[in-house]
Amino acid sequence: MYTIFFFLLHWREDFTPNCNSRVCSWHFPDGKAAGPSRFEWNEGKAFPNPPSHAKRKREIPATDEAIPGPSKSLLELEIENSMLKEENISLKKQLDKQKQTFSFNHIAAYPEKVQFYTGLPDTATVLFLEKLLSKFTLNSDWTVQIMPLIDQLLLTLMKLKLNSGHVDLATRFNCSTATVSNIFITIVCALSDILYVGFMENNIPSREKNQTSLPNCFLPFPNCRIVLDCTEVAMSSTKSLETQSHLYSQYKGRTTLKALVQGSGTYGSRATFGVAPNGVITFVSDLYGGSASDKAITGDSGILQHLQPGDMVMADKGFTIRDILPEGVTLNIPSFLVNGQFTQEEVNNNRLISRARIHVERSIQRLKVFRILQYIPHQFMKNANKILKVCVCLTVRR
């Protein structure tokens, strides 16, 4: 009934149905006898919507070509990275060297500057010391790699010669004050072993050897083996009252250390730290407290063990050591005033001794070129003996 009604609604005026008329399969799908299900108002849904261009995915045709891998292996990259790091470190070191405001190269061509900063006569002497140091095994825990050995030696010599402050040296050499202390102690200890232990210790010339080259002022004393004297080195004060009592010198009125020095009498100036023009220092003791007497230092220093029967020791009046000298060794010191007036013989003897001992005083003055001996900082007290002996050795080689 519904089919006929629908058919009549859509009857076309120019169409007359008969027994051979057919119904469109589009409106009556699957041949069912039901009413039509597709009309003009839903005609747009008869076909699926076309795909949106925005949602389309571009299909990439598959290929059989292999994707290329990294050109270098991980190991090669690590090696290259390590090499670049080493190069970077090397460049930083070169840059630090360029920043350094002072070096031996700045003074090597000027002898007067070499003498001023190092206390040594010329560049050749400084280079000779560097050569000795280069063959010496330094303490590996204290070795400084950021500064050339020649500049470490220069820093040490400047500290000995000028007693420059740590801040000054750190600024000049572009390093820290801790590095300055490190370098100074390391090089001083090495020079002490090389110069003092290697060349001077236990190397006192015999009386017979001295007699082959006696200076004129020592001709009246042909058997003189050594000239003894003591000198004092100023130290910074310590907080320990007990230590101050040992180091304080009533004569100097300050904290000092005292050392015994002797020189070969044959060279005319074998007294205190240094020698006259034709002599060398042959012995230097350790440092003792400023309150120690000359006699006590002489007996403890070990110098008497080197003396032989027939030797003569020349000294100042303070060396009342006649009773501790080995058997057969004589002492020649200026006469003491006993009866208010010297005899003619005593006057002549005192004059001869004074002429010979003038070399001792010159030796002291030459040693004082190294200003650190005028005032050794307290942080170097443990190394004061080595500082003293290095200065003595450097004085001998001037």
C-alpha positions in Angstrom: 0.0 0.0 0.0 2.8 2.3 0.9 4.5 1.5 -2.4 1.5 2.5 -4.4 1.1 5.7 -2.4 4.7 6.6 -2.9 4.4 5.8 -6.6 1.4 8.0 -7.1 3.1 10.8 -5.3 5.9 10.7 -7.8 3.8 10.1 -10.9 5.0 11.8 -13.9 2.5 13.4 -16.1 4.1 12.1 -19.3 4.4 8.5 -17.9 1.7 5.8 -18.1 2.7 2.6 -16.3 1.9 -0.8 -17.8 2.8 -4.4 -17.1 6.2 -4.0 -18.5 7.1 -1.0 -16.4 10.1 -1.4 -14.0 11.1 0.3 -10.8 14.6 1.8 -10.6 16.9 -0.3 -8.5 18.5 2.8 -7.2 15.4 3.7 -5.2 14.5 0.0 -4.4 17.9 -1.7 -3.6 18.3 -5.5 -3.3 14.9 -6.0 -5.0 13.0 -5.8 -1.8 9.3 -4.9 -1.9 9.7 -2.2 0.6 9.3 1.5 0.1 12.1 3.5 -1.5 15.0 4.5 0.8 16.9 6.9 -1.3 15.6 10.4 -2.1 16.9 13.7 -3.3 17.5 15.0 0.2 19.9 12.2 1.1 21.4 11.7 -2.4 24.7 13.2 -1.2 25.2 10.2 1.2 24.9 7.7 -1.6 28.7 7.8 -2.1 31.5 8.1 0.5 33.0 11.5 1.1 36.2 12.1 -0.8 39.3 12.0 1.4 40.5 15.3 2.8 43.7 16.6 1.3 44.9 17.8 4.7 44.7 14.2 6.1 46.4 12.5 3.2 49.8 11.0 3.9 52.4 11.1 1.3 53.5 7.6 0.6 57.3 7.3 0.1 58.2 4.4 -2.1 60.4 1.9 -0.3 63.9 1.4 -1.6 66.5 -1.2 -1.1 69.3 1.3 -0.6 71.2 1.0 2.8 71.3 4.0 5.1 74.9 5.2 5.5 76.4 4.7 9.1 78.8 7.1 10.9 82.1 7.7 9.1 84.2 7.2 12.3 84.1 4.6 15.0 83.5 5.5 18.7 87.2 4.6 19.4 88.4 6.9 16.7 86.3 9.7 18.1 87.6 9.1 21.6 91.2 9.2 20.4 90.6 12.4 18.5 88.9 13.9 21.5 91.8 13.0 23.7 94.3 14.5 21.3 92.3 17.7 21.2 92.3 17.9 25.0 96.0 17.5 25.1 96.4 20.2 22.4 94.1 22.5 24.5 96.2 22.0 27.6 99.4 22.7 25.6 98.0 25.9 24.2 96.9 27.0 27.7 100.4 26.4 29.0 101.8 28.5 26.1 99.3 31.2 26.9 100.3 31.2 30.6 104.0 31.5 29.6 103.1 34.5 27.4 101.3 36.0 30.4 104.4 35.6 32.6 105.8 39.1 33.1 109.3 38.0 34.1 111.7 35.2 33.0 115.4 34.5 32.6 115.2 35.4 28.9 114.5 39.0 30.0 117.9 39.3 31.7 120.1 36.7 30.1 121.7 39.2 27.7 122.5 41.8 30.4 125.3 40.7 32.8 124.5 43.6 35.2 120.9 42.4 35.5 122.0 38.8 36.1 124.3 39.9 38.9 121.6 42.1 40.4 118.9 39.5 40.4 120.9 36.3 41.1 124.1 37.3 42.9 126.0 35.3 40.3 128.7 36.8 38.0 127.2 35.9 34.6 124.7 34.0 32.5 127.1 31.1 32.0 127.1 30.4 35.8 123.3 30.4 36.0 123.1 28.0 33.0 125.7 25.8 34.6 123.5 25.5 37.7 120.5 24.8 35.6 122.5 21.9 33.9 123.3 20.5 37.3 119.7 20.7 38.4 118.4 19.1 35.2 120.4 16.0 36.0 119.2 15.9 39.6 116.1 14.0 40.6 113.8 16.6 42.2 111.1 15.6 44.7 108.3 14.4 42.5 105.6 15.5 44.9 106.9 19.1 44.7 107.8 19.3 41.1 106.3 22.3 39.3 105.5 21.7 35.6 104.0 25.1 34.7 107.3 26.9 34.8 110.6 26.1 33.0 113.4 24.9 35.2 115.6 28.0 34.4 112.9 30.3 35.7 112.4 28.2 38.8 116.1 28.6 39.4 115.8 32.4 38.8 113.0 32.7 41.3 115.0 30.9 43.9 118.1 33.0 43.3 116.0 36.2 43.5 114.6 35.0 46.8 118.2 34.4 48.1 119.7 37.5 46.6 117.0 40.1 47.1 114.8 38.3 49.7 111.8 39.4 47.5 108.4 38.9 49.0 106.2 36.0 47.9 103.5 38.3 46.5 106.1 40.1 44.4 107.6 36.9 43.0 104.1 35.4 42.4 103.2 38.5 40.4 106.4 38.5 38.4 106.2 34.8 37.5 102.4 34.7 37.2 101.9 32.0 39.8 100.5 31.6 43.3 102.4 32.4 46.5 102.1 28.7 47.4 103.9 27.8 44.2 106.6 30.3 45.1 107.2 28.5 48.4 107.1 25.2 46.7 109.6 26.1 44.1 112.0 27.8 46.5 112.1 24.9 49.0 112.5 22.4 46.2 115.3 24.1 44.4 117.1 25.1 47.7 117.1 21.5 48.9 118.4 20.3 45.5 121.2 22.9 45.4 122.2 22.0 48.9 122.6 18.4 47.9 124.4 19.2 44.7 126.7 22.0 45.8 127.3 21.5 49.5 127.1 17.8 49.9 128.6 17.1 46.5 131.5 19.6 46.5 132.1 21.1 49.9 131.2 18.7 52.7 134.2 16.8 54.1 136.5 18.5 51.5 138.8 20.5 53.7 142.3 20.9 52.1 145.3 19.6 54.1 147.9 21.8 55.7 150.4 20.6 53.1 148.2 21.6 50.2 147.6 25.0 51.8 151.4 25.6 52.0 151.7 25.4 48.2 149.8 28.7 47.8 150.1 30.7 50.9 149.1 34.4 50.5 151.6 36.9 51.8 149.6 37.8 54.9 149.7 34.1 55.9 153.4 33.6 55.4 154.0 34.2 59.2 151.6 31.3 59.8 152.7 28.5 57.5 150.9 25.8 59.6 147.5 27.5 59.6 144.9 25.0 58.5 141.7 27.0 59.1 140.4 30.4 60.2 137.3 30.1 62.4 134.6 32.7 63.0 130.9 32.9 63.8 128.4 35.0 62.2 124.7 35.6 63.0 121.7 35.3 60.8 118.5 37.2 61.7 115.3 35.2 62.0 111.7 36.3 62.3 110.3 36.0 65.8 108.5 32.8 66.9 105.6 32.6 69.3 107.3 30.0 71.5 109.0 31.7 74.4 111.3 28.8 74.9 112.5 28.9 71.3 112.9 32.7 71.6 115.2 32.2 74.6 117.5 29.9 72.6 117.5 32.2 69.5 117.8 35.6 71.1 121.2 37.3 70.9 122.1 39.7 73.6 124.8 41.2 71.4 122.5 41.7 68.4 119.4 42.4 70.4 117.2 40.3 68.2 116.3 36.7 67.3 119.2 35.1 65.5 120.8 31.9 64.5 124.5 31.5 64.8 126.8 29.4 62.5 130.4 28.5 62.5 132.4 29.1 59.4 135.9 28.3 58.6 138.2 29.0 55.7 141.5 27.7 54.7 144.2 29.9 56.1 146.4 29.3 53.1 144.0 31.4 50.9 144.1 34.2 53.4 140.3 34.3 54.1 139.1 31.0 55.4 136.9 32.7 58.0 133.2 33.2 58.1 131.2 32.5 55.0 133.5 33.4 52.3 137.1 33.8 51.4 139.5 36.4 50.3 140.5 36.7 46.7 142.6 33.6 46.5 140.5 31.3 48.8 137.3 29.3 49.2 135.1 28.4 52.1 135.9 24.9 53.2 133.4 24.3 56.0 130.2 25.7 57.4 128.3 24.3 60.4 124.6 24.0 61.0 122.9 27.0 62.5 122.6 27.2 66.3 120.6 29.5 68.6 121.9 33.0 68.9 122.5 32.4 72.6 125.0 29.6 71.9 128.7 30.4 72.6 131.4 30.2 69.9 133.1 27.4 72.0 129.9 25.3 72.2 129.3 25.6 68.5 132.9 24.7 67.6 132.8 21.6 69.8 129.4 20.5 68.3 130.0 21.4 64.7 132.3 18.5 63.8 135.1 20.7 62.5 137.6 19.5 65.1 137.4 16.0 63.7 139.1 17.2 60.5 142.2 18.6 62.3 145.5 16.8 62.4 148.5 17.1 64.7 150.7 20.0 63.6 147.7 22.1 62.3 147.2 25.6 63.6 143.7 27.2 64.0 143.4 30.9 63.8 140.4 32.6 65.4 139.0 35.6 67.3 139.2 36.1 71.0 135.8 34.6 71.6 137.1 31.2 70.6 138.5 30.0 73.9 138.7 26.5 72.5 142.3 25.5 73.4 141.1 22.9 75.9 138.9 21.1 73.3 141.4 21.0 70.4 142.7 17.6 69.4 146.2 16.8 70.7 149.0 18.4 68.6 146.7 21.2 67.2 147.6 24.8 68.2 145.4 27.9 68.6 146.4 31.4 67.5 144.1 34.1 68.7 144.8 37.8 69.6 146.4 38.3 73.0 144.2 39.4 75.9 145.2 42.6 77.8 146.4 41.4 81.2 148.6 44.0 82.9 147.1 47.1 81.3 149.5 47.1 78.4 150.5 44.7 75.6 154.1 43.7 75.2 155.8 44.4 71.9 155.6 40.8 70.9 151.9 40.7 71.6 151.3 43.9 69.6 153.2 42.5 66.6 151.3 39.2 66.8 148.0 40.9 67.1 148.8 43.0 64.1 149.7 40.0 62.0 146.6 38.2 63.0 144.5 41.2 62.1 146.0 41.5 58.7 145.2 37.8 58.0 141.7 38.0 59.5 140.8 40.9 57.3 139.9 38.4 54.7 137.4 36.8 57.1 135.6 40.1 57.4 135.6 40.6 53.6 134.1 37.1 53.3 131.3 38.1 55.6 130.5 41.1 53.5 130.5 39.1 50.4 128.1 36.6 52.0 125.7 39.4 53.0 125.1 40.0 49.3 122.4 37.4 49.8 119.9 39.4 51.7 117.9 36.4 52.9 120.7 35.9 55.5 119.8 39.3 56.9 116.3 38.0 57.7 115.1 34.5 57.1 111.3 34.2 57.2 109.9 31.9 59.9 108.3 29.6 57.4 111.7 28.6 56.2 113.2 28.0 59.6 113.2 24.2 59.0 115.3 24.8 55.9 117.5 27.5 57.3 120.6 25.3 57.3 120.3 24.5 53.7 119.6 28.1 52.8 122.8 29.1 54.6 124.9 26.4 52.9 123.6 27.2 49.5 124.4 30.9 50.0 127.9 29.9 51.1 128.4 27.7 48.0 127.1 30.4 45.7 129.5 32.9 47.3 132.4 30.6 46.7 131.5 30.5 43.0 131.2 34.3 42.5 
